[in-house]
Amino acid sequence: MEASKTVAHEIGGIQNDALRFGLNGVKSDIVGCHPLEVAYGTILKNKEDVKRQILANTYGSALPLKMDLDKQVLSKFRRPPGAIPSSFLGLEAATGDMEDFGFEHYLNDPRESETFVPVDMHHGMEVRLDLSKGPACKSFM
């Protein structure tokens, strides 16, 4: 049997591409998330499950399925990478998140950070189309 004569085109994956994405940190690999963050996530999941059960009991089982399909379609709609980020306004309207005004709406916007690195539009589209590896932007690491 003859061995394959092609060489896999794997030049520096996400772990080894320090020139493009910077040096990797070890802290995020070691430290898990905060226990309150886990508790908050389970509370949100339980609220959503109860809401789905109430909708299914009131309007039938088709409504929660339709809402899930709408949520999947609206979560995939994105703008191309660049200066204007995707706002997901349709998804917020469908899920009812427009009424919630949390701290993420006025604090800790990553675009206002001093360490924000603007997105390279060409590399972002390559990542989205699976032509390149790695995060679309250095700020996402």
DSSP file with accessible surface (Angstrom, degrees, kcal/mol):
  #  RESIDUE AA STRUCTURE BP1 BP2  ACC     N-H-->O    O-->H-N    N-H-->O    O-->H-N    TCO  KAPPA ALPHA  PHI   PSI    X-CA   Y-CA   Z-CA
    1    1 A M              0   0  243      0, 0.0     2,-0.4     0, 0.0     0, 0.0   0.000 360.0 360.0 360.0 137.5    0.0    0.0    0.0
    2    2 A E        -     0   0  147      1,-0.1     3,-0.1     0, 0.0     2,-0.1  -0.731 360.0-122.8 -94.6 135.1    1.3    3.4   -0.9
    3    3 A A        -     0   0   81     -2,-0.4     2,-0.1     1,-0.1    -1,-0.1  -0.345  40.8 -85.2 -72.2 156.5    1.1    6.2    1.7
    4    4 A S        -     0   0   93      1,-0.1    -1,-0.1     2,-0.1     0, 0.0  -0.392  31.2-152.9 -64.1 135.0   -0.7    9.4    0.9
    5    5 A K        +     0   0  173     -2,-0.1     2,-0.3    -3,-0.1    -1,-0.1   0.392  67.2  92.6 -92.2   2.4    1.4   11.8   -1.0
    6    6 A T        -     0   0  114      3,-0.0     2,-0.5     0, 0.0    -2,-0.1  -0.749  67.1-141.7 -98.3 147.0   -0.4   14.9    0.3
    7    7 A V        -     0   0  135     -2,-0.3     2,-0.1     1,-0.0    -2,-0.1  -0.902  28.1-109.6-105.3 131.7    0.6   16.8    3.4
    8    8 A A        -     0   0   89     -2,-0.5     2,-1.8     1,-0.1    -1,-0.0  -0.404  25.3-131.0 -61.7 130.9   -2.1   18.1    5.6
    9    9 A H        +     0   0  165     -2,-0.1     2,-0.6     1,-0.1    -1,-0.1  -0.534  57.4 138.0 -85.9  72.9   -2.3   21.9    5.3
   10   10 A E        +     0   0  108     -2,-1.8     2,-0.9     3,-0.0     3,-0.2  -0.784  22.2 171.2-120.1  82.1   -2.3   22.6    9.1
   11   11 A I        -     0   0  138     -2,-0.6    -2,-0.1     1,-0.3     6,-0.0  -0.842  66.6 -28.5 -98.7 105.2    0.1   25.5    9.6
   12   12 A G  S    S-     0   0   33     -2,-0.9    -1,-0.3     4,-0.1     5,-0.0   0.951  72.0-146.3  58.6  90.6   -0.2   26.7   13.1
   13   13 A G     >  -     0   0    9     -3,-0.2     4,-1.1     1,-0.1     3,-0.5   0.124  44.8 -72.1 -68.1-165.9   -3.6   26.1   14.6
   14   14 A I  T  4 S+     0   0   64      1,-0.2     3,-0.2     2,-0.2     7,-0.1   0.847 133.9  53.0 -64.7 -29.0   -5.2   28.4   17.1
   15   15 A Q  T  4 S+     0   0  133      1,-0.2    -1,-0.2     8,-0.0     9,-0.2   0.828 115.1  38.6 -75.6 -28.7   -2.8   27.3   19.8
   16   16 A N  T  4 S+     0   0  125     -3,-0.5     2,-1.6     1,-0.1     3,-0.3   0.489  86.3  94.5-103.8  -3.9    0.4   28.0   17.8
   17   17 A D     X  +     0   0   42     -4,-1.1     4,-2.2     1,-0.2     5,-0.3  -0.484  38.8 150.4 -92.3  69.7   -0.4   31.2   15.9
   18   18 A A  H  >  +     0   0   45     -2,-1.6     4,-1.4     1,-0.2    -1,-0.2   0.795  66.6  59.4 -73.2 -25.6    1.1   33.7   18.3
   19   19 A L  H  4 S+     0   0  172     -3,-0.3    -1,-0.2     2,-0.2    -2,-0.1   0.876 115.2  33.2 -71.6 -34.6    1.9   36.2   15.6
   20   20 A R  H  4 S+     0   0  107     -3,-0.2    -2,-0.2     2,-0.1    -1,-0.2   0.892 134.8  22.5 -87.1 -41.3   -1.7   36.6   14.5
   21   21 A F  H  < S-     0   0   13     -4,-2.2    -3,-0.2     1,-0.3    -2,-0.2   0.408 102.3-122.2-111.4   0.5   -3.6   36.1   17.8
   22   22 A G     <  -     0   0   32     -4,-1.4    -1,-0.3    -5,-0.3     2,-0.2  -0.178  51.5 -35.6  83.8 178.3   -1.0   36.9   20.5
   23   23 A L        -     0   0  159     -4,-0.1     2,-0.2     1,-0.1    -7,-0.1  -0.522  63.4-120.2 -78.5 142.4    0.2   34.8   23.3
   24   24 A N        -     0   0   79     -9,-0.2     2,-0.3    -2,-0.2    -1,-0.1  -0.553  21.5-134.3 -81.6 145.2   -2.3   32.4   25.0
   25   25 A G        -     0   0   50     -2,-0.2     4,-0.2     1,-0.1    -1,-0.0  -0.664   6.0-155.3 -96.1 153.2   -3.1   32.8   28.7
   26   26 A V  S >> S+     0   0   94     -2,-0.3     4,-1.5     2,-0.1     3,-0.9   0.705  81.1  77.6 -98.2 -22.1   -3.3   29.8   31.0
   27   27 A K  H 3> S+     0   0  161      1,-0.3     4,-2.8     2,-0.2     3,-0.3   0.889  91.1  53.3 -60.1 -40.9   -5.5   31.3   33.6
   28   28 A S  H 34 S+     0   0   94      1,-0.2    -1,-0.3     2,-0.2    -2,-0.1   0.796 108.5  51.3 -68.1 -24.8   -8.7   30.9   31.6
   29   29 A D  H <4 S+     0   0  132     -3,-0.9    -1,-0.2    -4,-0.2    -2,-0.2   0.805 118.2  36.7 -78.2 -28.6   -7.9   27.2   31.2
   30   30 A I  H  < S+     0   0  129     -4,-1.5     2,-0.4    -3,-0.3    -2,-0.2   0.904 104.9  68.6 -90.4 -47.4   -7.4   26.6   34.9
   31   31 A V     <  -     0   0   87     -4,-2.8     3,-0.1    -5,-0.2    -1,-0.1  -0.600  69.0-154.3 -83.8 127.6  -10.0   28.8   36.6
   32   32 A G        -     0   0   66     -2,-0.4     2,-0.1     1,-0.2    -1,-0.1  -0.160  34.3 -74.0 -83.4-173.0  -13.6   27.8   36.1
   33   33 A C        -     0   0   80      1,-0.1    -1,-0.2     2,-0.1     5,-0.0  -0.414  57.3 -87.8 -83.7 163.4  -16.6   30.2   36.3
   34   34 A H    >>  -     0   0  114      1,-0.1     4,-1.7    -2,-0.1     3,-0.5  -0.347  31.4-122.3 -69.3 145.6  -17.9   31.6   39.6
   35   35 A P  H 3> S+     0   0   97      0, 0.0     4,-2.4     0, 0.0     5,-0.2   0.854 112.8  55.1 -60.3 -32.8  -20.5   29.6   41.5
   36   36 A L  H 3> S+     0   0  127      1,-0.2     4,-2.6     2,-0.2     5,-0.2   0.861 104.0  54.6 -68.2 -32.5  -23.0   32.4   41.4
   37   37 A E  H <> S+     0   0  125     -3,-0.5     4,-2.1     2,-0.2    -1,-0.2   0.906 109.1  47.6 -65.8 -39.7  -22.7   32.5   37.6
   38   38 A V  H  X S+     0   0   78     -4,-1.7     4,-2.2     2,-0.2    -2,-0.2   0.929 112.7  48.8 -65.3 -44.2  -23.6   28.8   37.5
   39   39 A A  H  X S+     0   0   42     -4,-2.4     4,-2.2     1,-0.2    -2,-0.2   0.912 110.6  50.8 -63.5 -40.5  -26.5   29.3   39.8
   40   40 A Y  H  X S+     0   0  144     -4,-2.6     4,-2.3     1,-0.2    -1,-0.2   0.901 109.1  51.7 -64.1 -40.5  -27.8   32.3   37.7
   41   41 A G  H  X S+     0   0   37     -4,-2.1     4,-2.2     1,-0.2    -1,-0.2   0.903 110.0  48.2 -63.8 -40.2  -27.6   30.2   34.6
   42   42 A T  H  X S+     0   0   70     -4,-2.2     4,-2.5     2,-0.2    -1,-0.2   0.883 110.0  52.7 -69.5 -34.7  -29.6   27.4   36.1
   43   43 A I  H  X S+     0   0   88     -4,-2.2     4,-2.5     2,-0.2    -2,-0.2   0.931 110.2  47.7 -64.4 -44.0  -32.2   29.9   37.4
   44   44 A L  H  X S+     0   0   73     -4,-2.3     4,-2.3     1,-0.2    -2,-0.2   0.908 112.3  49.7 -62.6 -40.6  -32.6   31.3   33.9
   45   45 A K  H  X S+     0   0  124     -4,-2.2     4,-2.4     1,-0.2    -2,-0.2   0.919 111.2  48.7 -64.9 -42.3  -32.9   27.8   32.4
   46   46 A N  H  X S+     0   0   93     -4,-2.5     4,-2.3     2,-0.2    -2,-0.2   0.896 110.4  51.4 -64.8 -39.9  -35.5   26.8   34.9
   47   47 A K  H  X S+     0   0  140     -4,-2.5     4,-2.4     1,-0.2    -1,-0.2   0.914 111.1  48.0 -61.3 -43.5  -37.5   30.0   34.2
   48   48 A E  H  X S+     0   0   90     -4,-2.3     4,-2.6     2,-0.2    -2,-0.2   0.898 110.6  51.2 -66.8 -37.7  -37.4   29.3   30.5
   49   49 A D  H  X S+     0   0   70     -4,-2.4     4,-2.2     2,-0.2    -2,-0.2   0.916 111.3  47.7 -64.5 -41.5  -38.5   25.7   31.0
   50   50 A V  H  X S+     0   0   87     -4,-2.3     4,-2.5     2,-0.2    -2,-0.2   0.919 111.7  50.4 -65.4 -41.5  -41.5   26.8   33.2
   51   51 A K  H  X S+     0   0  115     -4,-2.4     4,-2.4     1,-0.2    -2,-0.2   0.919 110.9  48.9 -62.8 -41.9  -42.4   29.4   30.6
   52   52 A R  H  X S+     0   0   74     -4,-2.6     4,-2.4     2,-0.2    -1,-0.2   0.894 111.0  50.5 -64.2 -39.9  -42.3   26.8   27.8
   53   53 A Q  H  X S+     0   0  111     -4,-2.2     4,-2.4     2,-0.2    -2,-0.2   0.908 110.3  49.2 -66.6 -39.8  -44.4   24.4   29.9
   54   54 A I  H  X S+     0   0   99     -4,-2.5     4,-2.2     2,-0.2     5,-0.2   0.923 112.4  48.0 -64.6 -43.5  -47.0   27.1   30.5
   55   55 A L  H  X>S+     0   0   33     -4,-2.4     4,-2.9     1,-0.2     5,-0.5   0.897 112.1  49.8 -63.5 -40.0  -47.2   28.0   26.8
   56   56 A A  H  X5S+     0   0   25     -4,-2.4     4,-1.2     1,-0.2    -2,-0.2   0.907 113.3  45.8 -66.2 -40.0  -47.5   24.3   25.9
   57   57 A N  H  <5S+     0   0  118     -4,-2.4    -1,-0.2    -5,-0.2    -2,-0.2   0.855 120.9  38.8 -70.4 -33.7  -50.3   23.8   28.4
   58   58 A T  H  <5S+     0   0   89     -4,-2.2    -2,-0.2    -5,-0.2    -3,-0.2   0.934 133.9  15.8 -82.6 -48.9  -52.1   27.0   27.3
   59   59 A Y  H  <5S-     0   0  165     -4,-2.9     3,-0.2     1,-0.3    -3,-0.2   0.429 111.9 -97.5-109.7  -4.3  -51.7   27.0   23.5
   60   60 A G    ><< -     0   0   31     -4,-1.2     3,-0.7    -5,-0.5    -1,-0.3  -0.234  42.0 -74.0 103.9 165.5  -50.6   23.5   22.7
   61   61 A S  T 3> S+     0   0   90      1,-0.2     4,-1.0     2,-0.2    -1,-0.1   0.639 118.4  70.6 -76.1 -12.5  -47.2   21.9   22.1
   62   62 A A  H 3> S+     0   0   69     -3,-0.2     4,-2.5     1,-0.2    -1,-0.2   0.834  88.3  62.8 -74.5 -30.8  -46.7   23.5   18.6
   63   63 A L  H <> S+     0   0   56     -3,-0.7     4,-2.7     2,-0.2     5,-0.2   0.941 102.7  46.3 -64.6 -48.0  -46.2   27.0   19.9
   64   64 A P  H  > S+     0   0    6      0, 0.0     4,-2.1     0, 0.0    -1,-0.2   0.899 113.6  51.1 -61.9 -33.5  -43.0   26.4   21.9
   65   65 A L  H  X S+     0   0  102     -4,-1.0     4,-2.2     2,-0.2    -2,-0.2   0.911 110.6  48.1 -67.0 -41.1  -41.6   24.4   18.9
   66   66 A K  H  X S+     0   0  116     -4,-2.5     4,-2.5     1,-0.2    -1,-0.2   0.906 110.6  51.6 -64.5 -39.8  -42.4   27.3   16.6
   67   67 A M  H  X S+     0   0   65     -4,-2.7     4,-2.3     1,-0.2    -2,-0.2   0.887 108.6  51.5 -65.4 -36.3  -40.8   29.7   19.0
   68   68 A D  H  X S+     0   0   44     -4,-2.1     4,-2.3    -5,-0.2    -1,-0.2   0.910 110.1  48.9 -64.6 -42.0  -37.7   27.5   19.1
   69   69 A L  H  X S+     0   0  104     -4,-2.2     4,-2.4     2,-0.2    -2,-0.2   0.916 111.5  49.2 -63.5 -43.0  -37.5   27.5   15.3
   70   70 A D  H  X S+     0   0   62     -4,-2.5     4,-2.7     1,-0.2     5,-0.2   0.915 110.6  51.0 -61.1 -41.1  -37.9   31.3   15.2
   71   71 A K  H  X S+     0   0   63     -4,-2.3     4,-1.8     1,-0.2    -2,-0.2   0.905 110.1  49.3 -64.3 -40.0  -35.2   31.7   17.8
   72   72 A Q  H  X S+     0   0  112     -4,-2.3     4,-0.8     2,-0.2    -1,-0.2   0.926 113.4  46.1 -65.7 -42.4  -32.8   29.5   15.8
   73   73 A V  H >X S+     0   0  102     -4,-2.4     3,-0.7     1,-0.2     4,-0.6   0.941 115.0  46.1 -66.2 -45.2  -33.4   31.4   12.6
   74   74 A L  H 3< S+     0   0   58     -4,-2.7     3,-0.4     1,-0.2    17,-0.3   0.784 107.6  57.2 -72.1 -24.6  -33.0   34.8   14.2
   75   75 A S  H 3< S+     0   0   44     -4,-1.8    -1,-0.2    -5,-0.2    -2,-0.2   0.717 103.2  54.9 -78.9 -16.4  -29.9   33.8   16.1
   76   76 A K  H << S+     0   0  164     -4,-0.8     2,-0.5    -3,-0.7    -1,-0.2   0.633  81.7 101.8 -89.3 -13.7  -28.1   32.9   12.8
   77   77 A F     <  +     0   0  149     -4,-0.6     2,-0.3    -3,-0.4    11,-0.1  -0.594  51.1 160.1 -74.2 120.1  -28.7   36.3   11.2
   78   78 A R        -     0   0  136     -2,-0.5    -2,-0.0     9,-0.1    -3,-0.0  -0.989  38.9-122.2-140.7 151.3  -25.5   38.3   11.4
   79   79 A R        -     0   0  107     -2,-0.3     7,-0.2     1,-0.1     3,-0.1  -0.520  47.2 -90.5 -79.9 159.0  -23.8   41.2    9.8
   80   80 A P        -     0   0   85      0, 0.0     4,-0.2     0, 0.0    -1,-0.1  -0.347  57.7 -86.8 -64.1 151.9  -20.5   40.7    8.1
   81   81 A P  S    S+     0   0   18      0, 0.0     2,-0.3     0, 0.0    44,-0.1  -0.346  84.2  89.0 -61.5 141.4  -17.6   41.4   10.5
   82   82 A G  S    S-     0   0   27     -3,-0.1    37,-0.3     1,-0.1    38,-0.0  -0.973  89.4 -32.7 166.5-150.1  -16.6   45.0   10.6
   83   83 A A  S    S+     0   0  102     -2,-0.3    -1,-0.1     1,-0.1    36,-0.0   0.828 117.0  61.5 -73.8 -32.6  -17.3   48.3   12.3
   84   84 A I  S    S-     0   0  111     -4,-0.2    -1,-0.1    -3,-0.0    -5,-0.1  -0.843  78.5-148.3-101.2 116.4  -21.0   47.7   13.0
   85   85 A P        -     0   0   56      0, 0.0     2,-0.3     0, 0.0    -2,-0.1  -0.357  28.0 -93.7 -78.6 161.5  -21.7   44.7   15.2
   86   86 A S        -     0   0   32     -7,-0.2    -8,-0.1     1,-0.1    -9,-0.0  -0.558  31.4-166.1 -72.1 135.8  -24.8   42.6   14.9
   87   87 A S        -     0   0   71     -2,-0.3    -1,-0.1    -3,-0.1     5,-0.1   0.662  17.5-145.5 -99.0 -19.3  -27.6   43.8   17.3
   88   88 A F     >  +     0   0   51    -11,-0.1     4,-2.3     1,-0.1     5,-0.2   0.893  37.2 160.2  54.9  43.8  -29.9   40.7   17.1
   89   89 A L  H  > S+     0   0  100      1,-0.2     4,-2.2     2,-0.2     5,-0.2   0.901  70.1  51.6 -64.0 -40.4  -32.9   43.0   17.4
   90   90 A G  H  > S+     0   0   36      2,-0.2     4,-2.3     1,-0.2    -1,-0.2   0.905 110.2  49.0 -63.9 -39.8  -35.3   40.4   16.0
   91   91 A L  H  > S+     0   0   38    -17,-0.3     4,-2.3     2,-0.2     6,-0.3   0.914 110.6  50.5 -66.6 -40.6  -34.0   37.8   18.5
   92   92 A E  H  X>S+     0   0   63     -4,-2.3     5,-1.4     1,-0.2     4,-1.1   0.891 112.0  48.1 -63.8 -38.0  -34.4   40.2   21.4
   93   93 A A  H  <5S+     0   0   60     -4,-2.2    -2,-0.2     1,-0.2    -1,-0.2   0.897 113.1  47.6 -69.6 -38.6  -38.0   41.0   20.3
   94   94 A A  H  <5S+     0   0   50     -4,-2.3    -2,-0.2     1,-0.2    -1,-0.2   0.858 117.4  41.0 -71.5 -35.1  -38.9   37.3   19.9
   95   95 A T  H  <5S-     0   0   32     -4,-2.3    -1,-0.2    -5,-0.2    -2,-0.2   0.593 109.2-118.2 -90.6 -10.6  -37.4   36.2   23.3
   96   96 A G  T ><5S+     0   0   22     -4,-1.1     3,-0.8    -5,-0.2     4,-0.3   0.661  73.8 130.5  84.0  16.5  -38.7   39.2   25.2
   97   97 A D  T 3 < +     0   0   80     -5,-1.4     3,-0.5    -6,-0.3    -4,-0.2   0.555  52.0  80.9 -80.6  -5.5  -35.3   40.5   26.2
   98   98 A M  T 3  S+     0   0  100     -6,-1.0    -1,-0.2     1,-0.2    -5,-0.1   0.803  89.1  54.3 -70.5 -25.5  -36.0   44.0   25.0
   99   99 A E  S <  S+     0   0  151     -3,-0.8     2,-0.4    -7,-0.2    -1,-0.2   0.710  92.0  86.9 -79.3 -21.2  -37.9   44.7   28.3
  100  100 A D        -     0   0  101     -3,-0.5     2,-0.6    -4,-0.3    -4,-0.0  -0.687  56.6-171.1 -83.8 129.6  -34.8   43.7   30.4
  101  101 A F        +     0   0  153     -2,-0.4     2,-0.1     3,-0.0    -3,-0.1  -0.865  19.4 170.2-121.7  92.9  -32.3   46.4   31.0
  102  102 A G    >   -     0   0   21     -2,-0.6     3,-1.7     1,-0.1     4,-0.4  -0.368  51.1 -93.5 -97.4 179.1  -29.3   44.8   32.6
  103  103 A F  G >> S+     0   0  122      1,-0.3     4,-2.9     2,-0.2     3,-1.1   0.784 117.8  70.3 -65.2 -23.7  -25.8   46.1   33.4
  104  104 A E  G 34 S+     0   0  113      1,-0.2    -1,-0.3     2,-0.2    -3,-0.0   0.688  90.8  62.7 -69.2 -13.0  -24.5   44.8   30.1
  105  105 A H  G <4 S+     0   0   88     -3,-1.7    -1,-0.2     1,-0.1    -2,-0.2   0.736 123.1  13.8 -81.8 -23.2  -26.5   47.5   28.4
  106  106 A Y  T <4 S+     0   0  142     -3,-1.1     2,-0.3    -4,-0.4    -2,-0.2   0.524 122.3  55.8-128.6 -10.6  -24.6   50.3   30.0
  107  107 A L  S  < S+     0   0   91     -4,-2.9    -1,-0.1     1,-0.2    -5,-0.0  -0.909 100.7  14.7-121.7 153.9  -21.5   48.8   31.5
  108  108 A N        +     0   0  141     -2,-0.3    -1,-0.2     1,-0.2     5,-0.1   0.864  64.6 172.6  59.2  43.0  -18.7   46.7   30.2
  109  109 A D    >   -     0   0   41     -3,-0.2     3,-1.7     1,-0.2     4,-0.2  -0.746  27.0-147.2 -79.1 118.9  -19.2   47.3   26.5
  110  110 A P  G >  S+     0   0   83      0, 0.0     3,-1.2     0, 0.0    -1,-0.2   0.798  94.3  63.0 -62.9 -23.8  -16.1   45.6   24.9
  111  111 A R  G 3  S+     0   0  127      1,-0.2     5,-0.1     5,-0.1    -2,-0.0   0.729 102.5  51.0 -72.5 -18.5  -16.1   48.1   22.1
  112  112 A E  G <  S+     0   0  155     -3,-1.7    -1,-0.2     3,-0.0     2,-0.1   0.343  87.6 114.8 -96.4   5.4  -15.4   50.9   24.6
  113  113 A S  S X  S-     0   0   56     -3,-1.2     3,-0.9    -4,-0.2     0, 0.0  -0.399  70.7-130.9 -75.8 153.4  -12.5   49.1   26.2
  114  114 A E  T 3  S+     0   0  196      1,-0.2    -1,-0.1    -2,-0.1    -3,-0.0   0.767 108.9  50.5 -72.5 -25.6   -9.0   50.5   26.1
  115  115 A T  T 3  S+     0   0  116     -5,-0.1    -1,-0.2     2,-0.1     2,-0.2   0.285  79.9 132.6 -96.6  11.5   -7.7   47.1   25.0
  116  116 A F    <   -     0   0   75     -3,-0.9    -5,-0.1    -6,-0.1    22,-0.0  -0.428  40.7-160.0 -67.8 130.4  -10.2   46.6   22.2
  117  117 A V        -     0   0   56     -2,-0.2    22,-0.4     3,-0.0     3,-0.1  -0.960  23.2-119.2-110.3 122.2   -8.7   45.5   18.9
  118  118 A P        -     0   0   97      0, 0.0    20,-0.2     0, 0.0     2,-0.2  -0.238  34.7 -98.4 -62.8 153.6  -10.8   46.2   15.9
  119  119 A V        -     0   0   37    -37,-0.3     2,-0.8    18,-0.1    18,-0.1  -0.481  23.5-130.5 -74.8 134.8  -11.9   43.3   13.8
  120  120 A D     >  -     0   0   95     16,-0.6     4,-2.6    -2,-0.2     5,-0.2  -0.789  20.2-154.4 -81.6 109.8  -10.0   42.5   10.6
  121  121 A M  H  > S+     0   0   99     -2,-0.8     4,-2.1     1,-0.2     5,-0.2   0.897  88.2  49.4 -59.7 -40.2  -12.9   42.2    8.2
  122  122 A H  H  > S+     0   0  142      1,-0.2     4,-2.0     2,-0.2    -1,-0.2   0.935 113.6  44.7 -67.9 -44.6  -11.1   39.8    5.8
  123  123 A H  H  > S+     0   0   12      1,-0.2     4,-2.5     2,-0.2    -1,-0.2   0.899 110.7  55.9 -67.1 -37.1  -10.0   37.4    8.5
  124  124 A G  H  X S+     0   0    2     -4,-2.6     4,-2.3     1,-0.2    -2,-0.2   0.908 109.0  46.1 -61.0 -41.2  -13.4   37.5   10.1
  125  125 A M  H  X S+     0   0   62     -4,-2.1     4,-2.2     2,-0.2    -1,-0.2   0.874 110.1  54.3 -70.3 -35.0  -15.1   36.4    6.9
  126  126 A E  H  <>S+     0   0   78     -4,-2.0     5,-3.2     2,-0.2     6,-1.2   0.919 110.6  46.5 -62.8 -41.0  -12.5   33.7    6.3
  127  127 A V  H ><5S+     0   0   31     -4,-2.5     3,-1.4     4,-0.2    -2,-0.2   0.926 112.1  50.4 -66.5 -42.5  -13.2   32.3    9.8
  128  128 A R  H 3<5S+     0   0  102     -4,-2.3    -1,-0.2     1,-0.3    -2,-0.2   0.876 113.3  45.2 -65.0 -35.0  -17.0   32.5    9.2
  129  129 A L  T 3<5S-     0   0  105     -4,-2.2    -1,-0.3    -5,-0.1    -2,-0.2   0.319 115.0-116.4 -90.4   8.8  -16.6   30.7    5.9
  130  130 A D  T < 5S+     0   0  144     -3,-1.4    -3,-0.2     2,-0.1    -2,-0.1   0.821  82.8 120.5  59.9  33.7  -14.3   28.1    7.4
  131  131 A L  S   <S+     0   0  134     -5,-3.2     2,-0.3    -6,-0.2    -4,-0.2   0.615  76.2  27.9 -94.5 -16.8  -11.4   29.1    5.2
  132  132 A S  S    S-     0   0   26     -6,-1.2     2,-0.3    -9,-0.1    -2,-0.1  -0.921  77.6-124.8-139.5 163.2   -9.2   30.0    8.2
  133  133 A K        +     0   0  118     -2,-0.3    -6,-0.1    -3,-0.1    -7,-0.0  -0.707  60.7  47.3-108.1 163.4   -8.8   29.0   11.8
  134  134 A G  S    S-     0   0   19     -2,-0.3    -2,-0.1    -7,-0.1  -120,-0.0  -0.279  91.9 -41.0 102.2 172.0   -8.9   30.9   15.0
  135  135 A P        -     0   0   24      0, 0.0     3,-0.1     0, 0.0     6,-0.1  -0.348  51.2-120.5 -70.9 156.2  -11.2   33.6   16.5
  136  136 A A  S    S+     0   0   26      1,-0.1   -16,-0.6   -12,-0.1     2,-0.3   0.763  96.0  19.7 -68.2 -24.0  -12.5   36.3   14.2
  137  137 A C  S >  S-     0   0    6    -18,-0.1     3,-1.4   -14,-0.1     4,-0.1  -0.994  73.2-124.0-145.8 149.8  -10.8   38.9   16.4
  138  138 A K  G >  S+     0   0  108     -2,-0.3     3,-1.5     1,-0.3    -1,-0.1   0.804 108.4  66.8 -63.3 -27.6   -8.1   39.0   19.0
  139  139 A S  G 3  S+     0   0   45    -22,-0.4    -1,-0.3     1,-0.3   -24,-0.0   0.689  90.4  64.1 -68.3 -17.7  -10.5   40.6   21.5
  140  140 A F  G <         0   0  141     -3,-1.4    -1,-0.3     0, 0.0    -2,-0.2   0.453 360.0 360.0 -85.6  -1.6  -12.5   37.3   21.6
  141  141 A M    <         0   0  102     -3,-1.5    -3,-0.0    -4,-0.1  -117,-0.0  -0.426 360.0 360.0 -82.8 360.0   -9.6   35.3   23.0
